[in-house]
Amino acid sequence: METVRTTVLGYPRIGARRELKRATEDYWAGRTDAAALHQAAAALRRDTWETLRDAGVDLIPSHTFSFYDHVLDHAELFGAVPHRFAGLDGLDRYFAMARGTEGVAPLEMTKWFDTNYHYLVPELGPDTTFRTAGARSRPVTEYHEAAALGITTRPVLLGPLSFLLLSKPAVDAPKEFRPLDLLDPLLDAYVGLLDGLADAGVEWVQVDEPVLAADRNSAELAALRTAYERLGSLAHRPKLMVATYFGPIGPALPVLAGTEVDGLALDLVAGAADFDRIAAAGLGDRTVVAGLVDGRNVWRTDLSRAMSVAASLLGSVGDLVVGTSCSLLHVPLDLTLEPDLPGGLRGRLAFARQKVDEVVLLGRALREGHQAVERELAAASANDGTAADTVDGRVRARLASLGTGTARRDYAERARLQAATGALPPLPTTTIGSFPQTARIRRARADLRAGRIDQATYDTRMRSEIDEIVALQEDIGLDVLVHGEPERNDMVQYFAERLSGFAGTSHGWVQSYGTRYVRPPILYADVARPRPMTVEWTTYAQSRTGRPVKGMLTGPVTMLAWSFVRDDQPPAETARQVALALRDEIRDLEAAGIRYIQVDEPALRELLPLRAADQPAYVDWAVGAFRLATSGVADRTQIHSHMCYSEFGEIVDTIDALDADVTSVEAARSRMELVTDLAKAGYRRGIGPGVYDIHSPRVPTVAEIEEALRLALEAVPADRLWVNPDCGLKTRTYAEVEPALRHLVEATRRVRATLPT
């Protein structure tokens, strides 16, 4: 057999026990210093490299570690630092760009393609000067760090096209400026970096260009050709492996094949359509990484099928490397940490560590022949059963009887009835839902799990928390209150634990952004609601106040997006099952007297396919699922939704099609961009643009919030404008939240006083 090597495109960086989170937050809190943080980071990098080496991976990546975000790391690497961070350096500047400081706003944050990972958006302008990263840059020092352990690595860089297309113009940039205008000076910086890597003895560099999985216009493809013709023609450089993932590379494939890049890494899971293009692309002298092990989901690989695909590539490419479809950053670290999962389900799963074993086994099978590893292949498939009870006939029968259940209702009539019923002031103030998850709340939850307290005691403690949260909101002067969600661990996990068809993990952490990690549940069977999930808590809060309280639910699209979802039926069908469960919950809330019900869909834009041709089908089922969940209420019940940290300006028509009465959106970091987009598109419903950024610890001033409100009023009339933070407040402290909300209410009062009577 031909020589076939193995690799992964990246690996989780948070540690088996969330060591990175603890080390970083200890540093932020002043409990440790920079030296301790760097020491913890070095230990995590070493553990990753040694794990991959010991597993038998041939080509090991480096420069995949990050304290916060890899796009931010590259902005730092090339000196693309906005002027407002002048005077800061080192970790102080790095974390200020990520989180802001008391006087300086952070970079904007948005979703990394169609994942739940968030990246920091570089800000560029005509005056941006890129720094040539030399021998002391992190890609070089981490290569030497691994080499000192006897491990040769392949440094990973974010590619120049992706860096520029993922950036945004600085606020003071001329209107005609586009970040892609900076391609030539940025390439100068890459030339210098590649020169330094070559001097260090690096053989291969992985250059990630995930933007190629989305539609690219002719100018962008021309820029791609320019970039890799220049970098490929360098006399002194490592070999270049251009990697793309999250979908097919499409028309970019012949462009790259026409340059002198030495290899390509292709996602043959989400980008299976590339398979038929490889033979025609003329890659007979190139190294190709066949991404056959899914880096985005937790289901085991069909090894027989993957072997067949890989074997069919032999002969049409130069050197074949078996790898993951993308970085394993997006899946939990190790299935062996989850002994309590149902056996029938557990046998179908593979987390990052198990996916590494799948890659290695595929490489051995292709190198040595199927018979040589027959026993290992049999063992890998031995537990590949199906989870019991994956079909619920009652759920399927109810959905069939409902039909689509998504008729669009008369918004104008609803708005008239709600205005007459609600008696709210202009610019009503509210929050998105969650309040800080304090140490006291987390301790109560831990005590319940450990059996130190019973359910009744826990419930009593949560009601006490709700009492305090409601009283605080009344004292601050908010108009529509929330119960604060003290009983909820996570906005998806909480509901998954109360719906059949989901399984949870104990240590299945995945990084969402910075030190914010989530444990996505595993949706493996038909979904049903055995009993009400939120009614008791919401009605209790309503009993403690004369002001209206919103019910808070997570929408069907977000439940799918932030879970690992079964792959044995179309996602549209799974979304309808979740929507049916939520429909029942919404009707129970309404029957209990709750007249404001928020169904959050922050992942609506996130799941939008990267290729335009694939988007209409997704929009159809996503909108249908939301409307199935929310269309069963009376017109006087006001349906809210919430969205954050994605480019929602690209799906304004979809937001309108959801048929919600009020939509709250992230807007503070982007200076009300989405509000303007919605107004230009003719959006005529209620809108609650976030007037301050909750992902930064800084407390906004009254003047800042007032300015944001007046900016929003330029695009939206006061009778449709709500006032709220960007997102939920669970990750913040009360020392930050209380003054920020008081400033929000005071700013609103000042603006209300200037409204025409």
N, C-alpha and C positions, 0 to 999 in steps of 0.2 A: 504493500500500500504506500501511497505518497505520504510524505511527512505532513502531518496536520498538527498545528499548535493550538493552544487554548488561551483565552483571556477573558477578563471582564472589563467593562468600560468605566466602572466606578463601584464603590462599596459604601455602606452606611458608615457615617463618621461620628455617630453620637455615643458609641460605646454600649456594651451589653446591658449595663445598669444606668444608662444615661449619665455617664461620667462627664461628658462635655457640658451638659446642662448645669450640673452642680459646680463644676470648676468655673464656668463663665459667670454664673449668678453669684458665686462667692466673691469673684473679682469685682463685679459691679457693686456688691454690698460693702466692699472694703474689708472683707474678712481674710482675703489673701492678696498677694501682690502679683505683678506681671510675670515675675519669674515662675511662680507656682502655676499660673495659667499656661505658660509656655511648656512647662514640664508635663502637665497633664495632656497637652496637645501632642507632645512628642511620644508619650506613652500610647496614645490612641493610634497614632500613625504607625508606630512600631507593631502594635498588635494586628493591625490590618495587613501590613506587608507580610508578617510572619504567618498569619492565618492563610493567606493566599498561597504563599510559598509551600507551606506544609501540606496544603490540600492538593498540590500538584499543578497549579496554574503556571503556564510557561511564561506568559508576558504580563507583568504586574504593573498596574498604573500607579503613578505618584502625582502629587500636587492636586489631589482630589479632596483633601481635608480643608475645612473652613471653620473659622470661629463663628461665622454668622451666615455668610452667603458667598458663593463662588463668583457671581457677577460683580458684587461689591469688591471682592478680592482683585478682580482684573481691573476695575476702575482704579484701585489703589496701586496695582502693579504698574500701570502705565501713567500714573499721575493725573488721572482725570478727576480731580477733586474740585468741587465748586468753591468759589471765592469765600463763601460765608464760613468755611471751615478753616480759613487762614488763622494761624496762631496756635493751632492744635497739631499734634503729630503722634505717631505711633498708635498704640491701642486707643488712646483718647480720641484721636481723629477718626479712626476706623469705626468705633462704636458710636460716635456722634453722628456719622453719616448714616448709620443703621437706625439709631434710636432717637436722635436729636439730643439737645441739651436744653437747659432752662431758657436760653435765649436764641437758640438756632434750631430751625426745623430740619428734620432728617430728609433723606432722599425718598422719593415716592416708592411705594412697594406694590407689586402686582404679581399675578400668577405666572408661573413658569409653564408656558404653553397650556396643555390641557391636563395639568397635574394640580395637586393641592399644595405643591411647594411654592413659596413666594420668593421672588428675587427683588433686590434693590435696583431701581432704574437709574443708570448713569445719566447725568445732566451734562450736555455738551453744547458748545457754542463756537462761533468762528474763532474766538480767542483761546480755545482749549489747546494747550500744548502738551503733547504726549511725551512722557519720559521714557528713555531707552533703559529698560531693565537689564542690568548687567550681571556680573558673576555673583553678586551678593543677593540676587533676587530669590524669591521663595521657590520658584520651579527648580533653580539650580541647587539651592541649599538643601531642599528636600530630596533631590536626587542623590546628593552626597550623603545625606542622613541615612537613606536606605542602603547605599553602597557600603557604608561602614558596618552594616549588619550582614554584608555578603549578598545583598539582594539587588539585582539590576532592575531598574524600573523604566517605565515609559511615562515621562511627564505629560500631563494633560493641560491643555490651554483652551480657553474659549476662543473660537475663531474670530478673525477680524470682521467678517460680514455679520455674524451673529451679534458681536459686541455692539456694532453700530446700529443695526436694525432693532435691537432691544433697548437702545438708549432713546432719550427724548431731548428735544431742544431745551436749553435753559430758558428760564422765564424772560431774560433780557435779550435773547437771541433774535435777530431779524426774522420777520415772518417767513421769508423765502428760504431760510436756512434749514437744511436737513442734515442729520448726523452723518449720513453717507457721504456728504461733501468732504468729510475728514479722512476718507479712505487712504489717500497717499501718505499723509503724515503718520497715520496709525500704522501703515505697513512699514514705515521707517523704524518704528519702535519694535515691531515684530522681527524685522531683519536683525536688529541689535540683539534681541532676546535669543533668537535662533543661533546667532553667532556665539553667544555666551554658553548656550547649551551644548553646542558642538565642541567648544573648547573644554567643557567639563567631561566630554567623552560619551555624551548621550547618543545612542544609536537611533532610537525612534522617539518621535513626539506625536501625541494624539491631539489633533486640532478639532474641537467640537464645533460643528455648524448645524445645530438643530433647526435653525430657521429654514433650512432647505426642505423640511417636511411640510411646510406651508406653501401656499401659492406664492410664487415670486414673479415679478414682472420683468420685462426685457432689460430694463436698466439695472435691476438688482442682479440678474444673471450675468450681465456684462461686467458688473463690479466683481462678482465671484470669479469670473475668468481673469480679470486684471489681477486680483489678489493672488491667485494660485499660479498664474504664469510667472509673476514676479518671485513669490516665495519658492516655487518649484525650481526656478532657474538659478538659485543661489549656489555658488560653488562650495561654500563652507556652511553646511547645515546638517542637522540630523535628517533621517528619513521622515517623511511627513505622512501621517495616517489621518485622513480627514474623516471624521465620524459624524453621521447624522442619525437621528432617532425620532421616535414618536409618529412615524409615518413613512410613506415611500418618498424617495428623493426625486423621482420623476424627471423633469427636463434638466435638472441640475446634473444628472449622472453623465450625460455626454459632455457637458461643459468641463467637469472635473477630469473626465477621461482624456480630454484634449490637452490637459496640462501635464506637468512633470511630477505631480504628486505620486508618492510611492505606494500608497495603499488607501483603501476605503473601508470604513466600517458601516455596515448597512443593517437597519432594523428589519429583519425578515419575519417579525411577528406582526407589528402594526403596519409595516411596509411590505407585506408579502407580495404586493404587485411589482416590486422591484426585481423579483426573481426572474421573470421572463425578460427583463431588460439587460441582465448581466451579460449573457452570452453575446448580445449584439453590441455591447458597449466597448468591446476591444480591451478587456482587462487581462488578457493572457499573460502579461508580464508584470502584473500588479499583485500585491498582497491584498486579500479581501477578508475582512472579519464578517462572518455570517452570524448575525445576531439571532440565534434560534431559541434561546432560553429567555422567557419573558421577564423583563425587569420591572414590570408595572403591576403584575398581579401575583397572587400567591398559589395558583394552581400548579401542580406538577407538570412538567413537560412530557408530551407524548414523544418518548425517546425514539421509538421506531420511525415515526413520521419525521422527526428532526434529522435522524440519520439518513433517511432517504433523500431529504432536501439537500443536506450537506454533500452526500456522495454524488449527487447529480451536478454539483458545482465543480467537482474535480475535473480538470482538463480544460475548463473554460476560464479559469483564473490562474494566476501564477502560484503564489502560496496561499493555502486556505487556513484560516484561523477560525475556530469555533468559539463563539462568545455569547454574551448577553445582548439583548436587544437595545438596552440603554444601561445607564448606571443603576446599580442595585440600591441606590439612595432611597428609592420609592417603596421599598418593601421592608418588613421587619427583619431583624438581624438573624434570629436562630430559632427554628421550630422546637429544638430540644428544650427550650425554656418554657414550653407550653404543654406540660403533661396532662392537663385537665380537659383538653379539647375532646369532643366526642370521637371515639375511635374510628368510626366510619368516615368522618370528615377529616380527621388528622392524616389518614392515609392518602388523602388526595392533595396534600399541601406541600409546598416548598417555600421556605423563607430564604433570605440572602445566602446564608451559609449552605443550605441544601442546594440552592441553584448553582453555587460554585461546584459542588460535587457533580451535578448534572452536566455542567460544561466539561469538567475533567473526564467524566465517563464517556461522553460523546467523542471527545478527542481520542481517547484510548481505543474506542470501538472503530473509529475511522483509520487510526494508525495500524492497529494490530489485527483488525478483522473482527467480525461479529462473534465468531466462535471463541476468540481469546478472552472475551469479557462476558460470555454468555451467563455465567453465574451472577455477576454483578448486575447485568441488565435484568435478570429475572428477579433479583432481590429488590431492585429499584421499582419494579412493577408489582411486587407481591401484595402490597397494601393499597393498590390503586383501585379500591372499591368505590362505591357511591354512598353518599350519606343516606341514612334511612329517612323515610317519610319526607321526600322532597316535594311531593305533590299534595295539595289540599283541594279536594274536589269542590268544597263549599265556596272557597274563594273564587275559583274559576267559574263556577256557575253564577255567582253574583255578578262578576264582571261581564259575563256574557249577557245577562239580563239587563244590565245598565246600558249596554251599547257604548257609545263614546262618552256620554254624560258630560259633554264639554260645551254645551251651547253658550254663546256669548250673551250676557245679560245687558240690559239698558243701563249704562253707567250714569247718564244724566239724571234719570229718575232716582237711582240709588243715591246719588250725591245730594239731591234735593231732600230726600227723606232723612238721610244721615245728618244733614245740617240742621234740620228741624228738631231732630231727636237729641243730638249731642250737646248742644249749647256750649261749645268750646269757644274760647277767645280766638281772635286772629293769630296766626303763627303759633299754633298749639305746641307746647313743649313736651317731650317724652324722651325715653331712652330706648336702646335697641333691645334690651331684655335682661341680660345678666348683670349682676353686681359683683364686687370683688369676692373671690373664693379665698376666704381668710384661713389662717392656720387653724382657727377654731372649727371651721366647717370641715376642713380636710381631716382634722383629728377625729371628728365625729364619724365621718365616713370610714376612716381606718378602724375605729373602734367597732363599728357595725360589722365590717368584713371579718374582723378578728374574733367576733363573738363576745367582746367585752361589754357591749350593750345590746339590748334587743331592739326590734323594729319600732316598738311603741316609744321607747326612750329616744331613739333617733328622730322619729317623727315630731316629738315634742320639741327637740332642739331645733329642728328645721322651722317649725312654726314660730319659735322665738326669734330666729333669724329674720323671718318674713315680717314679723312685727316691727323689728328695728328698721328694716329696709323701707317698709311702707311709711313709717313715721318720719324717716329722714327725707323721703321724697316730698311728703306733705310740707315739712319744714322748709325745704329748699324752694318749693313753689311750683313743682312740675304739674302739668295739667292732666296728662294721661300716665298712670303709674304702671309699674310692672311688679311682679312678686319677687324678682331678683334671682330666681333659679338656684337657690342655695343647695337644693337636693340633687342638682344635675352635675355629673362629672364632665360631660362633653355634650355638645348639642346634637351629635349623631349617636354616640355611644349610649346616651341615656335612653333614647327611643329604641335603639337596637336591642337593648336589654329587656324591653317590654313588648317586643314584637316577636312572634314566632318566625322561624326562618333565618334568624341571625345567630351567630356565635361570637363571643368576645374572647379577647386574649388577656393575659396577665402582664406580659412584657413585650407585646408586639408594637413597640413605639416606632413612629416614623416622623421625621422632621417636617414641620410645616413651614416655619421660618425661625431663624435665630434659635432661641431656647424654647420655643413653643413646639412641643411634640404632641402627637395624637396617636391613639390606638385604633386604627380603623377596624370596625367589626367585619366579620365575614358573612356575606349574604349568600347562603347556599341552598335555600329551599323556598317554597311558596310562603308569602308573608301574610300574616293575619294579626289582628289586635285582640288578644284574649279579654282585655278589660280596659277601662279608661286609664289614661297615662298621666294627664295633667290637671284634670278637672278639680280634684280635691285641693291641690295647692293653689290654683288660680282662684277658686271660689272662696277659699280661706282668706286670701289676700283681699279680695273684694269685700269680705265681711268686716275688714279692719279699717275701711275708709269710705267716705262718701264720694270720692272721685273715681272715675272709671279706671279699671285695671284691664290691661291687655292680656289675652291668652297668647302663649308663645309656643310655636311648633316649628319643627324643621321640615322643609318641603321635600317632596319625593325625589326631585332631581339631585338635591344635595345629599340625601340619604344614600343614593347610588354612588355619587361622585366621591364621597368620603368613606366608602366601604370598599372592600374587595368583593366584587360581585360575581355571582355564578355565571359561567360561560356556556351553559347548556340550553339557554333560551334567549331570544332577543331582549336587549335591555328595555325596549318599549314595553314589553309584557311585564317585566319585573317592576318597572316604574308604576304601572297601573295598579299592581298589587299593593305597593306602598301607599299610593294615592287613595286607594279604597279604605285602608286602615285610617289614614288621616281624615278622610271625609267623615267617618264615624266619630272621630274625636272632636272635630269641629262642630258637628251637630250637637254633640253632648255639651260642649262649652256653651253654645248658643242657648240650648235648653236650660242651662244653669244660670242664664242671665248675663253672660259675658257678651258685650256688644262690639268689642274691638278684638280682633284675632289676627295675630301676625304669623305668617307662614314664610319662614326665611328660605331664600334660594340664592345664597352667596355663590354657589357653584354653577349657576345657570350658564354663564359665559365660559366658565372653565371647561365644561364638557363639549363645547361647540367644536365640531371637527375642524382640523386645520385647513383642509381643502374645501373650497367653496362648493364644489360639486356634491360633497357629502353633507352639507349643512341643512338643506331643507328637510330631509327626512328626520334629522335629530330635532330640529325646532318643532316639527309637527308632533312628535311624541312627548317632548319635554313640556310644551305648552298644554298639550292634551292632559298630561298627568296632573299638572298644577290645577287646571280648571276642573278636572274630575274631583280633586280634593276639596276645592273651595266653592264650587257652584251650587252646593246643596243648602245654602243659608238664605234667610230672608233678606230683602233689600236693605233693611235698616241695620243689619250687621255689617260692620265695616271691615273689610279684609285688607290687611297690610302685608307687604313683603319687604324683605331686606336683602341687599346685595352689596358686596364689598370686594375691593382689591382685585378687580379684573377690568379689562378694557370694555366696559359695558356700552360705550358709545357706538361700538360696532354692531350692537343688537338692539337698537332702540325700538324697532318695530316688534321685536319679540317681547320686550318688556311690556309694551302696550297690549300685545295679544294675551298676556297672562290674565288680563281683566281684573287685576287687583285695584282696590280703591285708592290706596296710598302705597308708594314705594320709597323706602329710605335707601340711600346709596352713599358709598364712600365718596367724599368730595374734597376733604380738607387738603390733603397733600397735592392734589391736582388742581387746586384753586377753582373749584366749581366747573371743571371742564365738562363733566357728564351732564350737569344741569343745562349748560348751554347746548350740548348735543341734543338733549331731549326737547328743549324748546324749539330748536331749529327744525326738528322732525315733526313738530306739531303735537307733541305729547300734551294731553289735556286733563290728566288725572292729578291726584295729590302727589306731592314729592317732598321727601324729607332729606335734603342733602346734609351730609355730616359736616358740622361746623367746627369740629375739632378732632384731631387725630389721637385716637386712644392707644395706638401702638407705640407712642412715645411717652416717656414718663413726665414730660414737661406739662405744666399747667398753663393753658392759654389765658391770655388776659381778656378782660371784658371788651377792650377795643378790638382785639383780633377777631373775636367771635362776631362782634357788631359789623366789622368790615366784611366778613364772610357772608353774613346775612344780607347785607346791602348788595353784595355782588350777586347773590342768588336772586334777589328781588329784581334785578335787571333782566332776568330771563323768565321768572315765574311770578305771577300775581300773588298777592298776599293771601287770597282766599284759598289757594291751593298749596301753600307752603307750610310745611311742618319744620320744627327745629329739634335736632337730635345730634348726639355724637356720631362718629363714623361707624362704630361697631359696638359690640357688647363690652362690658367693663370688667369681665371676670379676671383678666390678667393684671389689672391695675390695683393699687392700694387705695384705701379710703382717704389717706392723706392727699392723694392725687385727685380722686374722683369727686369728693365733696366740694373743694373749691372750684374745680372745673365746672361742675353742674351749677353751682351758685353763679359763676360768671356767665354761664349759658343763659340762665333765667334773667339775670340783670341786663345782659345785652339784648335779649328779646324784648324786655320791658321798654328799653330805650328806643328800639326800632318801632315797636307798636305805637309809642307816643307820637311818632312822626307820620303815621299812616293817615290817609284821608278818612274822615268820618262819614 
